Amino acid sequence: IASDQYGRLLGSMRADGSGDGVMVVAVPSERVPTPSARTGEIVPLVALGFCVLALVRIMRGRRGLVAPFPYWPAGAGLQKRCGD
């Protein structure tokens, strides 16, 4: 199957034919304007920035919930003695 940039059928061949065939079709080389061609790399970069910002905000919110050294008993070595 051969189609142009708008999806219109330009030519086709049977796949179950007994011999090898050659399909010759004149395919136009025009460009079709797409949203990504208009905006370039701005939209993916903004999306990446948003994901990084969301990840940073999530990690900041969890900072108080996770102990820095989970293998130490709670408060071990971190207590301040009176008079120090």
Contacts in CASP RR format, 6 or more apart in sequence:
PFRMAT RR
TARGET T0000
AUTHOR 0000-0000-0000
METHOD contacts of the structure
MODEL  1
IASDQYGRLLGSMRADGSGDGVMVVAVPSERVPTPSARTGEIVPLVALGF
CVLALVRIMRGRRGLVAPFPYWPAGAGLQKRCGD
1 9 0 8 1.000
1 11 0 8 1.000
1 12 0 8 1.000
2 9 0 8 1.000
2 10 0 8 1.000
2 11 0 8 1.000
2 12 0 8 1.000
2 23 0 8 1.000
2 25 0 8 1.000
2 27 0 8 1.000
3 9 0 8 1.000
3 10 0 8 1.000
3 11 0 8 1.000
4 10 0 8 1.000
4 27 0 8 1.000
4 28 0 8 1.000
5 28 0 8 1.000
5 30 0 8 1.000
5 31 0 8 1.000
5 32 0 8 1.000
6 32 0 8 1.000
10 25 0 8 1.000
10 26 0 8 1.000
10 27 0 8 1.000
11 23 0 8 1.000
11 25 0 8 1.000
12 23 0 8 1.000
13 21 0 8 1.000
13 23 0 8 1.000
31 37 0 8 1.000
35 43 0 8 1.000
36 43 0 8 1.000
67 74 0 8 1.000
END
